[in-house]
Amino acid sequence: MNERGDAVEADTMKLGLLMESAQVQQKLAETNLEKLRAHTQDLDGVVREEIRRTLVEELQALTAESDRAARALRDMKDAANMRSLMWNMGAAVLCTAIPSSIAHYALPSQSDIAALRAQRDVLAQNVAQLERRGGKIEWRSCGDSARLCVRIDRKSPVYGESADYYIVKGY
């Protein structure tokens, strides 16, 4: 039994050593797992930081591009406003120049107006003189032969050697 006892003891020893070796390996695996977890957590932080940095860079690029687009739109608006202003100014100049030109050529000048006023004054004096000398006489064509006749004032006295002159009505 000795031999057999030694064999069992040797197997037990081998089994104990194997178990002890398994425990050491398990502890080593647990230590490595803890290190791997810590490394994974560090790696998670690094990945998060890299994502955050990349996101910030991309958002800054997007902001810069948006600013450039907004500036381009403002420039286009300014150009459109300037073009509209120029068109409006051109239209205003034309709307002023055309009637002014027509008025300049169609209306009489100051010297023409002065001459026309002087002529009007002379004509007004002539009309006044004509009215004093019979311009208010009512002339008509009378009879079948359309002879010239005037309206007379029947209440006024007659004149002339043969009493054949009458006063015209209104004088």
Secondary structure, 3 states (H helix, E strand, C coil): CHHHHHHHHHHHHHHHHHHHHHHHHHHHHHHHHHHHHHHHHHHHHHHHHHHHHHHHHHHHHHHHHHHHHHHHHHHHHHHHHHHHHHHHHHHHHHHHHHHHHHHHHHCCCHHHHHHHHHHHHHHHHHHHHHHHHHHCCCEEEECCCCEEEECECCCCCCECCCCCECCECCC
